[in-house]
Amino acid sequence: MACEWCNSLNVKMTTGSVFWELPDGSRAIEIEQTPTHECSDCNMIYQSERIVKEIEDQLFLIDCKQISKVITYEELMKIPRLLKKNYFDFST
């Protein structure tokens, strides 16, 4: 897998914390242990587009009031959805 920023092949998968604004804009949360790419050449640390979409869809489809200030990625993804999918996402 090549780095999305510099195309280096020195990319490793790790986990890290990310900060995300809730869809209603009321607050931000910290999502710990999020799958992360880390490039040793350009030092960029980022999440893949797939992970970003998974987080955004999940936050859009759950009751965000039950989320505390800090949650793990795995805990977030286990929260039951109010809808089966994001019917407002026309990109797929």
N, CA, C and O atoms as a printed pandas DataFrame, in Angstrom:
     atom_number atom_name residue_name chain_id  residue_number  x_coord  y_coord  z_coord
0              1         N          MET        A               1    0.846   -1.172    0.000
1              2        CA          MET        A               1    0.000    0.000    0.000
2              3         C          MET        A               1    0.897    1.242    0.000
3              4         O          MET        A               1    1.872    1.317    0.748
4              5         N          ALA        A               2    0.559    2.187   -0.829
5              6        CA          ALA        A               2    1.342    3.415   -0.948
6              7         C          ALA        A               2    0.712    4.529   -0.118
7              8         O          ALA        A               2   -0.505    4.574    0.059
8              9         N          CYS        A               3    1.550    5.422    0.384
9             10        CA          CYS        A               3    1.087    6.582    1.143
10            11         C          CYS        A               3    0.231    7.470    0.235
11            12         O          CYS        A               3    0.601    7.752   -0.905
12            13         N          GLU        A               4   -0.900    7.897    0.753
13            14        CA          GLU        A               4   -1.789    8.756   -0.036
14            15         C          GLU        A               4   -1.219   10.157   -0.241
15            16         O          GLU        A               4   -1.726   10.912   -1.070
16            17         N          TRP        A               5   -0.179   10.511    0.500
17            18        CA          TRP        A               5    0.388   11.858    0.423
18            19         C          TRP        A               5    1.665   11.911   -0.408
19            20         O          TRP        A               5    1.849   12.831   -1.205
20            21         N          CYS        A               6    2.554   10.922   -0.226
21            22        CA          CYS        A               6    3.839   10.992   -0.930
22            23         C          CYS        A               6    4.120    9.764   -1.800
23            24         O          CYS        A               6    5.166    9.697   -2.445
24            25         N          ASN        A               7    3.204    8.794   -1.827
25            26        CA          ASN        A               7    3.329    7.556   -2.608
26            27         C          ASN        A               7    4.433    6.626   -2.142
27            28         O          ASN        A               7    4.770    5.673   -2.845
28            29         N          SER        A               8    5.001    6.880   -0.977
29            30        CA          SER        A               8    6.002    5.986   -0.421
30            31         C          SER        A               8    5.360    4.645   -0.079
31            32         O          SER        A               8    4.164    4.570    0.201
32            33         N          LEU        A               9    6.155    3.608   -0.105
33            34        CA          LEU        A               9    5.665    2.284    0.286
34            35         C          LEU        A               9    5.979    1.983    1.750
35            36         O          LEU        A               9    5.701    0.883    2.228
36            37         N          ASN        A              10    6.553    2.946    2.461
37            38        CA          ASN        A              10    6.903    2.768    3.872
38            39         C          ASN        A              10    5.743    3.194    4.770
39            40         O          ASN        A              10    5.880    4.094    5.598
40            41         N          VAL        A              11    4.609    2.535    4.593
41            42        CA          VAL        A              11    3.409    2.853    5.355
42            43         C          VAL        A              11    3.069    1.659    6.226
43            44         O          VAL        A              11    3.070    0.517    5.764
44            45         N          LYS        A              12    2.780    1.931    7.484
45            46        CA          LYS        A              12    2.363    0.838    8.360
46            47         C          LYS        A              12    0.998    1.173    8.955
47            48         O          LYS        A              12    0.634    2.339    9.111
48            49         N          MET        A              13    0.263    0.128    9.278
49            50        CA          MET        A              13   -1.036    0.278    9.924
50            51         C          MET        A              13   -0.823    0.329   11.433
51            52         O          MET        A              13   -0.118   -0.501   12.008
52            53         N          THR        A              14   -1.446    1.319   12.057
53            54        CA          THR        A              14   -1.399    1.460   13.501
54            55         C          THR        A              14   -2.806    1.836   13.967
55            56         O          THR        A              14   -3.767    1.776   13.200
56            57         N          THR        A              15   -2.903    2.215   15.209
57            58        CA          THR        A              15   -4.153    2.793   15.699
58            59         C          THR        A              15   -3.805    4.094   16.396
59            60         O          THR        A              15   -2.689    4.278   16.883
60            61         N          GLY        A              16   -4.766    4.982   16.434
61            62        CA          GLY        A              16   -4.526    6.266   17.075
62            63         C          GLY        A              16   -5.833    6.943   17.422
63            64         O          GLY        A              16   -6.912    6.434   17.119
64            65         N          SER        A              17   -5.727    8.085   18.054
65            66        CA          SER        A              17   -6.904    8.877   18.406
66            67         C          SER        A              17   -7.180    9.912   17.325
67            68         O          SER        A              17   -6.265   10.515   16.766
68            69         N          VAL        A              18   -8.462   10.100   17.046
69            70        CA          VAL        A              18   -8.904   11.139   16.128
70            71         C          VAL        A              18   -9.989   11.937   16.836
71            72         O          VAL        A              18  -10.645   11.439   17.751
72            73         N          PHE        A              19  -10.168   13.160   16.412
73            74        CA          PHE        A              19  -11.196   14.021   16.994
74            75         C          PHE        A              19  -12.212   14.310   15.911
75            76         O          PHE        A              19  -11.846   14.677   14.794
76            77         N          TRP        A              20  -13.497   14.146   16.235
77            78        CA          TRP        A              20  -14.547   14.241   15.243
78            79         C          TRP        A              20  -15.674   15.121   15.754
79            80         O          TRP        A              20  -16.106   14.992   16.900
80            81         N          GLU        A              21  -16.143   16.009   14.902
81            82        CA          GLU        A              21  -17.313   16.819   15.246
82            83         C          GLU        A              21  -18.562   16.000   14.945
83            84         O          GLU        A              21  -18.658   15.372   13.890
84            85         N          LEU        A              22  -19.510   16.007   15.864
85            86        CA          LEU        A              22  -20.755   15.282   15.656
86            87         C          LEU        A              22  -21.555   15.939   14.531
87            88         O          LEU        A              22  -21.421   17.140   14.298
88            89         N          PRO        A              23  -22.387   15.160   13.832
89            90        CA          PRO        A              23  -23.128   15.703   12.678
90            91         C          PRO        A              23  -23.974   16.934   12.991
91            92         O          PRO        A              23  -24.172   17.784   12.123
92            93         N          ASP        A              24  -24.476   17.037   14.222
93            94        CA          ASP        A              24  -25.303   18.208   14.556
94            95         C          ASP        A              24  -24.475   19.413   14.972
95            96         O          ASP        A              24  -25.025   20.478   15.253
96            97         N          GLY        A              25  -23.156   19.253   15.012
97            98        CA          GLY        A              25  -22.256   20.355   15.346
98            99         C          GLY        A              25  -22.246   20.740   16.811
99           100         O          GLY        A              25  -21.670   21.765   17.174
100          101         N          SER        A              26  -22.873   19.938   17.660
101          102        CA          SER        A              26  -23.002   20.287   19.079
102          103         C          SER        A              26  -21.705   20.161   19.866
103          104         O          SER        A              26  -21.490   20.881   20.841
104          105         N          ARG        A              27  -20.832   19.234   19.433
105          106        CA          ARG        A              27  -19.576   19.023   20.161
106          107         C          ARG        A              27  -18.671   18.102   19.354
107          108         O          ARG        A              27  -19.066   17.538   18.334
108          109         N          ALA        A              28  -17.466   17.973   19.837
109          110        CA          ALA        A              28  -16.514   17.048   19.221
110          111         C          ALA        A              28  -16.235   15.926   20.207
111          112         O          ALA        A              28  -16.351   16.104   21.420
112          113         N          ILE        A              29  -15.867   14.771   19.673
113          114        CA          ILE        A              29  -15.520   13.624   20.503
114          115         C          ILE        A              29  -14.145   13.117   20.093
115          116         O          ILE        A              29  -13.664   13.399   18.996
116          117         N          GLU        A              30  -13.528   12.368   20.989
117          118        CA          GLU        A              30  -12.268   11.691   20.680
118          119         C          GLU        A              30  -12.581   10.230   20.425
119          120         O          GLU        A              30  -13.246    9.582   21.233
120          121         N          ILE        A              31  -12.106    9.710   19.308
121          122        CA          ILE        A              31  -12.292    8.305   18.976
122          123         C          ILE        A              31  -10.923    7.638   19.065
123          124         O          ILE        A              31  -10.056    7.853   18.219
124          125         N          GLU        A              32  -10.749    6.833   20.097
125          126        CA          GLU        A              32   -9.472    6.165   20.341
126          127         C          GLU        A              32   -9.382    4.865   19.557
127          128         O          GLU        A              32  -10.393    4.291   19.152
128          129         N          GLN        A              33   -8.151    4.415   19.353
129          130        CA          GLN        A              33   -7.861    3.136   18.692
130          131         C          GLN        A              33   -8.469    3.050   17.291
131          132         O          GLN        A              33   -8.954    1.999   16.872
132          133         N          THR        A              34   -8.431    4.163   16.586
133          134        CA          THR        A              34   -8.938    4.222   15.213
134          135         C          THR        A              34   -7.868    3.692   14.261
135          136         O          THR        A              34   -6.708    4.088   14.367
136          137         N          PRO        A              35   -8.233    2.802   13.333
137          138        CA          PRO        A              35   -7.251    2.326   12.351
138          139         C          PRO        A              35   -6.623    3.508   11.611
139          140         O          PRO        A              35   -7.321    4.385   11.103
140          141         N          THR        A              36   -5.301    3.510   11.562
141          142        CA          THR        A              36   -4.544    4.656   11.076
142          143         C          THR        A              36   -3.387    4.195   10.205
143          144         O          THR        A              36   -2.778    3.158   10.467
144          145         N          HIS        A              37   -3.089    4.963    9.174
145          146        CA          HIS        A              37   -1.905    4.736    8.340
146          147         C          HIS        A              37   -0.823    5.708    8.807
147          148         O          HIS        A              37   -1.099    6.873    9.096
148          149         N          GLU        A              38    0.397    5.216    8.875
149          150        CA          GLU        A              38    1.519    6.054    9.302
150          151         C          GLU        A              38    2.669    5.874    8.318
151          152         O          GLU        A              38    3.201    4.774    8.165
152          153         N          CYS        A              39    3.046    6.965    7.653
153          154        CA          CYS        A              39    4.124    6.927    6.665
154          155         C          CYS        A              39    5.438    7.346    7.325
155          156         O          CYS        A              39    5.527    8.421    7.919
156          157         N          SER        A              40    6.443    6.499    7.218
157          158        CA          SER        A              40    7.733    6.825    7.833
158          159         C          SER        A              40    8.568    7.781    6.970
159          160         O          SER        A              40    9.564    8.321    7.452
160          161         N          ASP        A              41    8.186    7.999    5.715
161          162        CA          ASP        A              41    8.933    8.920    4.856
162          163         C          ASP        A              41    8.471   10.369    5.014
163          164         O          ASP        A              41    9.299   11.257    5.214
164          165         N          CYS        A              42    7.167   10.620    4.929
165          166        CA          CYS        A              42    6.674   12.001    5.032
166          167         C          CYS        A              42    6.082   12.303    6.417
167          168         O          CYS        A              42    5.656   13.426    6.688
168          169         N          ASN        A              43    6.063   11.285    7.285
169          170        CA          ASN        A              43    5.545   11.415    8.665
170          171         C          ASN        A              43    4.063   11.751    8.742
171          172         O          ASN        A              43    3.591   12.213    9.781
172          173         N          MET        A              44    3.321   11.530    7.660
173          174        CA          MET        A              44    1.883   11.776    7.667
174          175         C          MET        A              44    1.192   10.632    8.405
175          176         O          MET        A              44    1.523    9.461    8.222
176          177         N          ILE        A              45    0.237   10.998    9.232
177          178        CA          ILE        A              45   -0.599   10.030    9.943
178          179         C          ILE        A              45   -2.025   10.337    9.524
179          180         O          ILE        A              45   -2.500   11.458    9.708
180          181         N          TYR        A              46   -2.717    9.343    8.959
181          182        CA          TYR        A              46   -4.040    9.605    8.402
182          183         C          TYR        A              46   -4.900    8.342    8.433
183          184         O          TYR        A              46   -4.407    7.233    8.641
184          185         N          GLN        A              47   -6.200    8.548    8.220
185          186        CA          GLN        A              47   -7.145    7.453    8.116
186          187         C          GLN        A              47   -7.514    7.288    6.643
187          188         O          GLN        A              47   -7.559    8.262    5.892
188          189         N          SER        A              48   -7.774    6.059    6.246
189          190        CA          SER        A              48   -8.172    5.804    4.861
190          191         C          SER        A              48   -9.567    6.389    4.619
191          192         O          SER        A              48  -10.322    6.639    5.559
192          193         N          GLU        A              49   -9.885    6.598    3.362
193          194        CA          GLU        A              49  -11.214    7.113    3.014
194          195         C          GLU        A              49  -12.308    6.170    3.497
195          196         O          GLU        A              49  -13.389    6.615    3.881
196          197         N          ARG        A              50  -12.033    4.873    3.478
197          198        CA          ARG        A              50  -13.013    3.884    3.937
198          199         C          ARG        A              50  -13.316    4.065    5.418
199          200         O          ARG        A              50  -14.479    4.026    5.820
200          201         N          ILE        A              51  -12.285    4.263    6.234
201          202        CA          ILE        A              51  -12.475    4.461    7.677
202          203         C          ILE        A              51  -13.216    5.773    7.941
203          204         O          ILE        A              51  -14.119    5.819    8.777
204          205         N          VAL        A              52  -12.838    6.830    7.235
205          206        CA          VAL        A              52  -13.517    8.125    7.393
206          207         C          VAL        A              52  -15.000    7.976    7.079
207          208         O          VAL        A              52  -15.846    8.479    7.818
208          209         N          LYS        A              53  -15.317    7.289    5.989
209          210        CA          LYS        A              53  -16.723    7.096    5.609
210          211         C          LYS        A              53  -17.456    6.249    6.649
211          212         O          LYS        A              53  -18.604    6.544    6.981
212          213         N          GLU        A              54  -16.815    5.209    7.165
213          214        CA          GLU        A              54  -17.444    4.376    8.190
214          215         C          GLU        A              54  -17.786    5.197    9.430
215          216         O          GLU        A              54  -18.879    5.068    9.980
216          217         N          ILE        A              55  -16.856    6.037    9.867
217          218        CA          ILE        A              55  -17.089    6.873   11.051
218          219         C          ILE        A              55  -18.211    7.868   10.782
219          220         O          ILE        A              55  -19.126    8.006   11.593
220          221         N          GLU        A              56  -18.144    8.558    9.652
221          222        CA          GLU        A              56  -19.170    9.559    9.346
222          223         C          GLU        A              56  -20.551    8.937    9.216
223          224         O          GLU        A              56  -21.529    9.481    9.729
224          225         N          ASP        A              57  -20.639    7.793    8.529
225          226        CA          ASP        A              57  -21.930    7.115    8.403
226          227         C          ASP        A              57  -22.452    6.676    9.766
227          228         O          ASP        A              57  -23.631    6.860   10.069
228          229         N          GLN        A              58  -21.586    6.100   10.584
229          230        CA          GLN        A              58  -22.018    5.627   11.902
230          231         C          GLN        A              58  -22.523    6.789   12.757
231          232         O          GLN        A              58  -23.570    6.676   13.393
232          233         N          LEU        A              59  -21.798    7.888   12.778
233          234        CA          LEU        A              59  -22.223    9.039   13.576
234          235         C          LEU        A              59  -23.531    9.625   13.070
235          236         O          LEU        A              59  -24.321   10.154   13.852
236          237         N          PHE        A              60  -23.761    9.533   11.774
237          238        CA          PHE        A              60  -24.992   10.055   11.191
238          239         C          PHE        A              60  -26.199    9.163   11.504
239          240         O          PHE        A              60  -27.334    9.636   11.557
240          241         N          LEU        A              61  -25.936    7.861   11.713
241          242        CA          LEU        A              61  -27.016    6.886   11.836
242          243         C          LEU        A              61  -27.308    6.403   13.253
243          244         O          LEU        A              61  -28.153    5.529   13.443
244          245         N          ILE        A              62  -26.624    6.956   14.246
245          246        CA          ILE        A              62  -26.867    6.542   15.626
246          247         C          ILE        A              62  -27.364    7.733   16.445
247          248         O          ILE        A              62  -27.343    8.875   15.987
248          249         N          ASP        A              63  -27.807    7.439   17.655
249          250        CA          ASP        A              63  -28.173    8.490   18.603
250          251         C          ASP        A              63  -26.887    8.957   19.276
251          252         O          ASP        A              63  -26.392    8.299   20.192
252          253         N          CYS        A              64  -26.349   10.074   18.836
253          254        CA          CYS        A              64  -25.050   10.562   19.323
254          255         C          CYS        A              64  -25.094   11.043   20.771
255          256         O          CYS        A              64  -24.045   11.256   21.379
256          257         N          LYS        A              65  -26.278   11.216   21.326
257          258        CA          LYS        A              65  -26.383   11.661   22.714
258          259         C          LYS        A              65  -25.850   10.619   23.683
259          260         O          LYS        A              65  -25.495   10.955   24.813
260          261         N          GLN        A              66  -25.788    9.361   23.263
261          262        CA          GLN        A              66  -25.293    8.304   24.141
262          263         C          GLN        A              66  -23.765    8.175   24.122
263          264         O          GLN        A              66  -23.204    7.353   24.847
264          265         N          ILE        A              67  -23.096    8.979   23.302
265          266        CA          ILE        A              67  -21.634    8.925   23.206
266          267         C          ILE        A              67  -21.027    9.904   24.203
267          268         O          ILE        A              67  -21.420   11.069   24.267
268          269         N          SER        A              68  -20.062    9.412   24.982
269          270        CA          SER        A              68  -19.356   10.311   25.895
270          271         C          SER        A              68  -18.282   11.074   25.120
271          272         O          SER        A              68  -18.201   10.964   23.896
272          273         N          LYS        A              69  -17.468   11.839   25.825
273          274        CA          LYS        A              69  -16.427   12.644   25.167
274          275         C          LYS        A              69  -15.365   11.783   24.496
275          276         O          LYS        A              69  -14.747   12.201   23.517
276          277         N          VAL        A              70  -15.155   10.576   25.026
277          278        CA          VAL        A              70  -14.130    9.668   24.503
278          279         C          VAL        A              70  -14.757    8.296   24.301
279          280         O          VAL        A              70  -15.462    7.794   25.176
280          281         N          ILE        A              71  -14.498    7.692   23.145
281          282        CA          ILE        A              71  -15.012    6.362   22.821
282          283         C          ILE        A              71  -13.983    5.678   21.937
283          284         O          ILE        A              71  -13.254    6.351   21.208
284          285         N          THR        A              72  -13.913    4.363   21.986
285          286        CA          THR        A              72  -13.013    3.663   21.064
286          287         C          THR        A              72  -13.726    3.462   19.734
287          288         O          THR        A              72  -14.954    3.490   19.660
288          289         N          TYR        A              73  -12.942    3.261   18.698
289          290        CA          TYR        A              73  -13.493    3.000   17.368
290          291         C          TYR        A              73  -14.406    1.778   17.402
291          292         O          TYR        A              73  -15.502    1.796   16.841
292          293         N          GLU        A              74  -13.952    0.729   18.057
293          294        CA          GLU        A              74  -14.745   -0.506   18.135
294          295         C          GLU        A              74  -16.066   -0.279   18.862
295          296         O          GLU        A              74  -17.107   -0.767   18.423
296          297         N          GLU        A              75  -16.031    0.454   19.965
297          298        CA          GLU        A              75  -17.268    0.749   20.704
298          299         C          GLU        A              75  -18.231    1.570   19.849
299          300         O          GLU        A              75  -19.436    1.316   19.840
300          301         N          LEU        A              76  -17.696    2.548   19.138
301          302        CA          LEU        A              76  -18.520    3.389   18.273
302          303         C          LEU        A              76  -19.229    2.553   17.217
303          304         O          LEU        A              76  -20.425    2.720   16.979
304          305         N          MET        A              77  -18.486    1.658   16.590
305          306        CA          MET        A              77  -19.054    0.867   15.507
306          307         C          MET        A              77  -20.056   -0.179   16.001
307          308         O          MET        A              77  -20.837   -0.702   15.207
308          309         N          LYS        A              78  -20.046   -0.485   17.281
309          310        CA          LYS        A              78  -20.992   -1.456   17.843
310          311         C          LYS        A              78  -22.323   -0.829   18.264
311          312         O          LYS        A              78  -23.279   -1.549   18.551
312          313         N          ILE        A              79  -22.395    0.496   18.302
313          314        CA          ILE        A              79  -23.644    1.156   18.704
314          315         C          ILE        A              79  -24.704    0.876   17.632
315          316         O          ILE        A              79  -24.456    1.093   16.446
316          317         N          PRO        A              80  -25.877    0.399   18.041
317          318        CA          PRO        A              80  -26.928    0.089   17.062
318          319         C          PRO        A              80  -27.377    1.332   16.285
319          320         O          PRO        A              80  -27.521    2.420   16.842
320          321         N          ARG        A              81  -27.589    1.136   14.995
321          322        CA          ARG        A              81  -28.014    2.216   14.108
322          323         C          ARG        A              81  -29.525    2.387   14.146
323          324         O          ARG        A              81  -30.270    1.426   14.335
324          325         N          LEU        A              82  -29.961    3.627   13.962
325          326        CA          LEU        A              82  -31.389    3.922   13.888
326          327         C          LEU        A              82  -31.940    3.609   12.496
327          328         O          LEU        A              82  -33.125    3.309   12.350
328          329         N          LEU        A              83  -31.080    3.678   11.472
329          330        CA          LEU        A              83  -31.421    3.320   10.099
330          331         C          LEU        A              83  -30.393    2.311    9.605
331          332         O          LEU        A              83  -29.292    2.234   10.150
332          333         N          LYS        A              84  -30.743    1.532    8.573
333          334        CA          LYS        A              84  -29.821    0.527    8.047
334          335         C          LYS        A              84  -28.632    1.147    7.327
335          336         O          LYS        A              84  -27.514    0.635    7.398
336          337         N          LYS        A              85  -28.884    2.261    6.627
337          338        CA          LYS        A              85  -27.805    2.897    5.874
338          339         C          LYS        A              85  -28.082    4.387    5.775
339          340         O          LYS        A              85  -29.161    4.864    6.126
340          341         N          ASN        A              86  -27.084    5.108    5.288
341          342        CA          ASN        A              86  -27.202    6.550    5.094
342          343         C          ASN        A              86  -27.908    6.805    3.765
343          344         O          ASN        A              86  -27.278    6.775    2.708
344          345         N          TYR        A              87  -29.201    7.051    3.820
345          346        CA          TYR        A              87  -29.989    7.250    2.617
346          347         C          TYR        A              87  -29.719    8.604    1.952
347          348         O          TYR        A              87  -30.218    8.865    0.858
348          349         N          PHE        A              88  -28.937    9.460    2.603
349          350        CA          PHE        A              88  -28.604   10.763    2.054
350          351         C          PHE        A              88  -27.246   10.776    1.361
351          352         O          PHE        A              88  -26.822   11.808    0.842
352          353         N          ASP        A              89  -26.565    9.633    1.352
353          354        CA          ASP        A              89  -25.269    9.506    0.713
354          355         C          ASP        A              89  -25.468    8.969   -0.698
355          356         O          ASP        A              89  -25.785    7.792   -0.874
356          357         N          PHE        A              90  -25.288    9.813   -1.695
357          358        CA          PHE        A              90  -25.494    9.422   -3.076
358          359         C          PHE        A              90  -24.187    9.091   -3.788
359          360         O          PHE        A              90  -24.164    8.951   -5.011
360          361         N          SER        A              91  -23.101    8.966   -3.030
361          362        CA          SER        A              91  -21.793    8.704   -3.638
362          363         C          SER        A              91  -21.593    7.241   -3.984
363          364         O          SER        A              91  -20.700    6.914   -4.765
364          365         N          THR        A              92  -22.398    6.356   -3.427
365          366        CA          THR        A              92  -22.205    4.927   -3.700
366          367         C          THR        A              92  -23.308    4.352   -4.537
367          368         O          THR        A              92  -23.288    3.162   -4.852
